[in-house]
Amino acid sequence: MIKSIFDSYGTPILTGLFIILFIVETKFQLRKRVQNRWKRMLINFIVAIPAFALLRLLFIPVIIWLAVQNQQYQFGLNNLYSASP
């Protein structure tokens, strides 16, 4: 359910936010551009793609591990109220 919510709402919202921020950054620059825009974007993508892959591969297992640990030690907000899983 959460995955379908994120896929149907989150992806378009994040894509739209990226486009809006890109346009705003193009129109209202904080400093003068030194490098060609397309060369700089290529460098940013080369750095960002492995970072996103690592976050995807590492972040989700760590969050799941933390959730299991919290459930095992009965720690966190879920233990403050009684709800069926």
C-alpha positions in Angstrom: 0.0 0.0 0.0 2.7 2.5 1.0 4.7 1.6 -2.2 1.7 2.3 -4.4 1.0 5.6 -2.6 4.6 6.7 -3.1 4.6 5.5 -6.8 1.3 7.3 -7.6 1.9 10.5 -5.7 5.5 10.7 -4.6 7.2 10.3 -8.0 5.2 13.0 -9.8 5.6 15.4 -6.8 9.4 14.8 -6.7 9.7 15.1 -10.5 7.7 18.4 -10.5 9.7 19.7 -7.5 13.0 19.0 -9.4 11.8 20.7 -12.5 10.6 23.8 -10.5 13.8 24.0 -8.6 15.8 23.7 -11.8 13.9 26.5 -13.5 14.2 28.8 -10.4 17.9 28.1 -10.2 18.3 29.0 -13.9 16.4 32.2 -13.5 17.7 33.4 -10.1 21.4 32.4 -9.9 23.2 33.0 -6.6 26.5 33.4 -8.4 27.8 33.7 -11.9 28.2 30.5 -13.8 31.9 29.6 -14.4 31.4 26.2 -16.1 29.2 25.2 -19.0 25.7 24.3 -17.6 25.6 20.9 -19.5 29.1 19.9 -18.4 28.3 20.8 -14.8 25.0 18.8 -15.0 26.9 15.8 -16.4 29.3 15.9 -13.5 26.5 16.2 -11.0 24.7 13.2 -12.5 27.9 11.2 -12.4 28.2 11.9 -8.7 24.5 11.6 -7.9 23.8 8.2 -9.6 26.1 6.1 -7.4 25.0 8.1 -4.3 21.3 7.3 -5.0 22.1 3.7 -5.7 24.0 3.4 -2.4 21.2 5.1 -0.5 18.7 2.7 -2.1 20.8 -0.4 -1.3 21.9 0.7 2.2 19.2 2.9 3.6 16.2 0.5 3.3 17.9 -2.5 4.9 19.1 -0.3 7.8 15.6 1.1 8.3 14.1 -2.5 8.3 16.8 -3.6 10.7 16.0 -0.7 13.0 12.3 -1.5 12.9 13.0 -5.2 13.8 15.2 -4.1 16.7 12.6 -1.6 17.9 10.0 -4.3 17.8 12.2 -6.8 19.6 13.1 -4.4 22.4 9.6 -2.9 22.5 11.0 0.5 21.9 9.3 3.4 20.0 6.0 4.9 19.4 4.3 1.7 18.2 4.5 0.3 21.7 2.7 3.3 23.3 -0.6 2.3 21.9 -2.2 -1.1 21.1 -2.9 -1.6 17.5 -3.1 -4.8 15.5 -0.3 -5.4 13.0 
